[in-house]
Amino acid sequence: MSCKEAIKYFESVGDYVSREVVVDILEATEAHIDWIESQIELIGKVGIQNYIQSGMGGVD
């Protein structure tokens, strides 16, 4: 079951607490995917050696 399917299910049974948990998981997952896609694009622009050397993918 996907997160979107789970959200619909929890709405249908009136379990809004579980729905919010799954919404939070979905949002976090989408944010991680966006970050990974940005890093892949950056590597393509500067090259893997420069990316690694500069620590461009560092986490705050």
C-alpha positions as CSV (number, residue, x, y, z in Angstrom):
1,M,0.0,0.0,0.0
2,S,1.4,3.4,-0.9
3,C,1.3,6.4,1.4
4,K,-1.4,8.0,-0.8
5,E,-3.5,4.9,-0.5
6,A,-3.0,4.8,3.2
7,I,-4.0,8.4,3.6
8,K,-7.3,7.7,1.7
9,Y,-7.9,4.6,3.8
10,F,-7.4,6.4,7.1
11,E,-9.7,9.2,5.9
12,S,-12.3,6.7,5.0
13,V,-12.3,5.1,8.5
14,G,-12.0,8.4,10.3
15,D,-8.5,7.8,11.7
16,Y,-7.1,11.3,11.3
17,V,-4.2,10.7,13.7
18,S,-2.8,7.9,11.6
19,R,-3.5,9.9,8.5
20,E,-1.4,12.8,9.7
21,V,1.5,10.4,10.5
22,V,1.4,9.1,7.0
23,V,1.1,12.6,5.5
24,D,4.3,13.6,7.5
25,I,6.1,10.5,6.2
26,L,5.0,11.3,2.6
27,E,6.2,14.9,2.9
28,A,9.5,13.9,4.4
29,T,10.1,11.3,1.7
30,E,9.3,13.8,-1.1
31,A,11.7,16.3,0.5
32,H,14.5,13.7,0.6
33,I,13.8,12.8,-3.1
34,D,14.0,16.5,-4.0
35,W,17.4,16.8,-2.2
36,I,18.8,13.7,-3.9
37,E,17.7,14.9,-7.3
38,S,19.4,18.3,-6.6
39,Q,22.6,16.6,-5.6
40,I,22.6,14.4,-8.7
41,E,22.1,17.5,-10.9
42,L,24.9,19.3,-9.0
43,I,27.3,16.3,-9.5
44,G,26.4,16.4,-13.2
45,K,27.3,20.1,-13.4
46,V,30.6,20.1,-11.4
47,G,31.7,16.5,-11.7
48,I,32.0,13.9,-8.9
49,Q,35.6,14.9,-7.9
50,N,34.7,18.5,-7.4
51,Y,31.5,17.6,-5.6
52,I,33.3,15.3,-3.2
53,Q,36.2,17.7,-2.6
54,S,34.1,20.7,-1.9
55,G,31.7,18.8,0.4
56,M,28.8,20.3,-1.5
57,G,26.4,17.6,-0.4
58,G,27.0,18.3,3.3
59,V,24.2,18.3,5.8
60,D,23.8,21.3,8.1
